[in-house]
Amino acid sequence: MRPTIGFARTALALVCAGLISSTANAKMVELADTELSEVTGQAFINLTTDSNAGINYTRINFGMNVETQLNIKKLQLGQYNDSVTRPGEALGSSDLLINNFALGTVNADDTINPFKIANPFLELAYSGNKVVGVRIGFGEAKGVLSGDIQSLTGNIPIKIQGTAGPVFDQANLGEKILLGFAGITRSTRLEADATLVQTNGTTDPVRATHAGMANGQTLGCVSGCNLGVLSDALLSLFASNGCQVLSLATCFPLSNFQSLPVGNMAVNDSAATAAIEGAAKGFFISMQTQDVAWKNLDTDQFMTALKGAFMNLPKYRDANGNMVAPINIDFEQAFNGIPRQDTCLGTATAGC
Amino acid sequence: MRALTAVASLMLLTGAAQAELQALDDQELSAVQGAGFGFVLDGVLLDASGAVITINDINNASGQNVPISVKEFYLGATGSNKGANLNPVNIGRLDHPFEITLAKGETLRTLRDDGQWVQTTPSNVSVLEFKFPERLTGAGGQACISGYAAAGSNCSSRASERVDLGIRFDFQVAAGRTDIINLDFSELVMDGSYLRLWGDESRGQLVGEARVNLFAKSLQLMSCAAGTTNCTTAQEQTARTLTLSNAYANISLGYGKSQPLLFDVSSNGQFVLELPNPVTRAANGSARPVAERNAIASDFYANAPRTNIVIDNLKAGTGSFSTGGYNFGYNAIQGLSINYLKVTSRDL
């Protein structure tokens, strides 16, 4: 039997003791109405509304700064089979499936490089009185996102830029000669936009497993182009087709890219400001029953998220205000992938 | 308990004389072991369908008030048909009650995801614990969600001790526009949830650890007010409802042994919530050698409770895209472990 009465009696005795000895305590003084009216609550939550193309939006904003380093063994959204909304997809596949997901990294001495978030929000999209979409987003985000990406539905702009050295390393003799005709040397800086694709180079924002150059995309010349504009013109002859430029592979499994920078990591954050310097604005994960346009909080433009579960990694602004892809990799990283950074304390490096 | 009673009686007798109170040293205090008390909620039925609570002073971007009306709250036995047929329910029972206890850290146990009971609180501290009915392993364990084995069979509450719970929020977001959210939980149980608090001598502050377990056969979110335009027939209401079936969440914050949950309020009135890095520095600020860090990390990953959120099926409306609905299928966050977290609020 539990001694509940005894405990209650003891508690009552303690309260009485406190009351009896009240003369020894500092006296509480009530605030006058005028004083009380000066006390304001901390407004760390507000609601904002918006509308676009017949959809009404309500966003609940949280005034918070979050620093974190975390690991998730499995992040899985939208595992369903539907021949109408997901035609041609493998049975059992998911809109979003990332194993060993992590935010932030760990140094060799077990100190932490946190993933920083400011102003997270929850937003609902209404068509009339029907909810057609929900998204969780970060007003600002900066840090390293890691994971073994198995499938991804969404928007992830990728810019590949670097010297042509790794391209030469992959090219055969004939292709090296062609590149030479185009005025390209190993030190020439080339660039290409990449996006979510199928293994045949068709763009594929739904349950994608690969990223790379879509069919028809060409390498661009940034600097060191010995034939100037002619180099670009000659390079445009080598459009990516079937995930190849000449015999160079231009598409890569998403699982090769294991640690991705979000935001401009070259810019140091100032502890003196609530804002996160160099942050990417508009990172979100959403679920919608139809294609829904969500507002990009950086550009104030609406961007369409496809029905189902969707992840958006937005571009961020560089020091000159130019929009930059969140994933900037060189050709070597594109060919070889980006190795996983340590995200675990102690001896483990992933999957903890 | 006897020691506590003696101390209390002594205080009563000496109140008028204002005798000096003698502090117990840590060793004496750690010997205090209250048995605590348990209680069950017998025949509970809450029906606030006629009441409205209005929350003010949450503003929009222009600083204007956005009133939030809270209404249609109910809590009763399962099978209530979203509160339409309310009956009393017993929550907890005498051998598995809600509990408020004062116990030594080494006596408390937490159920790990693999079914093992482990100590998560530090030894030689007195811990104040608020606890929901415990979970059970082995014989006597009940399915936490009926017909869904993945949620485990280690709840102590029987089917008749689950509740139906509902509440409605009206957000008057703009002139002529009110967003409605109706929440209806079916067969909800929170076994194994707890909040543990204790004083951390080296940090000089109150610390704790918390676990919130939610198991529900279904959670429905309807975005219209029943009986209003487009929200009258069952078909219209279904079309405006998100349904989470066989949903559960185990939310874990803190691992008392090496990563207690810290809460604080800054001098400007903002709250700070922190889960410190468990390995880099001892509580006194000194750096730890590699072997010690590795040992703490190994214990942390093996025994610290993790957060899981699983929705076996999530659908909008009928779940069929061709009739305006959508079936989002299975969704899960599994094995979330936080190495470091610091949340600081600020004014918007």
Interface residues (C-beta under 8 A of the other chain):
Chain A: R2 P3 T4 G6 F7 A8 R9 T10 A13 L14 C16 A17 I20 S21 T23 A24 G41 Q42 A43 F44 I45 N46 L47 T48 T49 N56 T58 N61 G63 M64 N65 V66 E67 T68 Q69 L70 N71 I72 K73 K74 L75 Q76 L77 G78 Q79 Y80 N81 D82 V84 T85 S94 G104 V106 D109 D110 T111 I112 P114 N119 L124 Y126 G128 N129 K130 V131 V132 A274 M287 Q288 T289 Q290 K307 G308 A309 C344 L345 G346 T347 A348 C352
Chain B: M1 L4 T5 A8 S9 M11 L12 G15 A16 Q18 G34 A35 G36 F37 G38 F39 D57 I58 N59 N60 A61 V66 F171 V173 A174 R177 D179 I180 L221 S223 C224 T228 T229 N230 C231 A239 R240 L242 G269 Q270 N277 P278 V279 T280 R293 N294 I296 A297 S298 F300 Y301 L314 A316 G317 F321 S322 G324 G325 Y326 N327 F328 G329 Y330 N331 A332 I333 Q334 G335 L336 S337 I338 N339 Y340 L341 K342 V343 T344 S345 R346 D347 L348
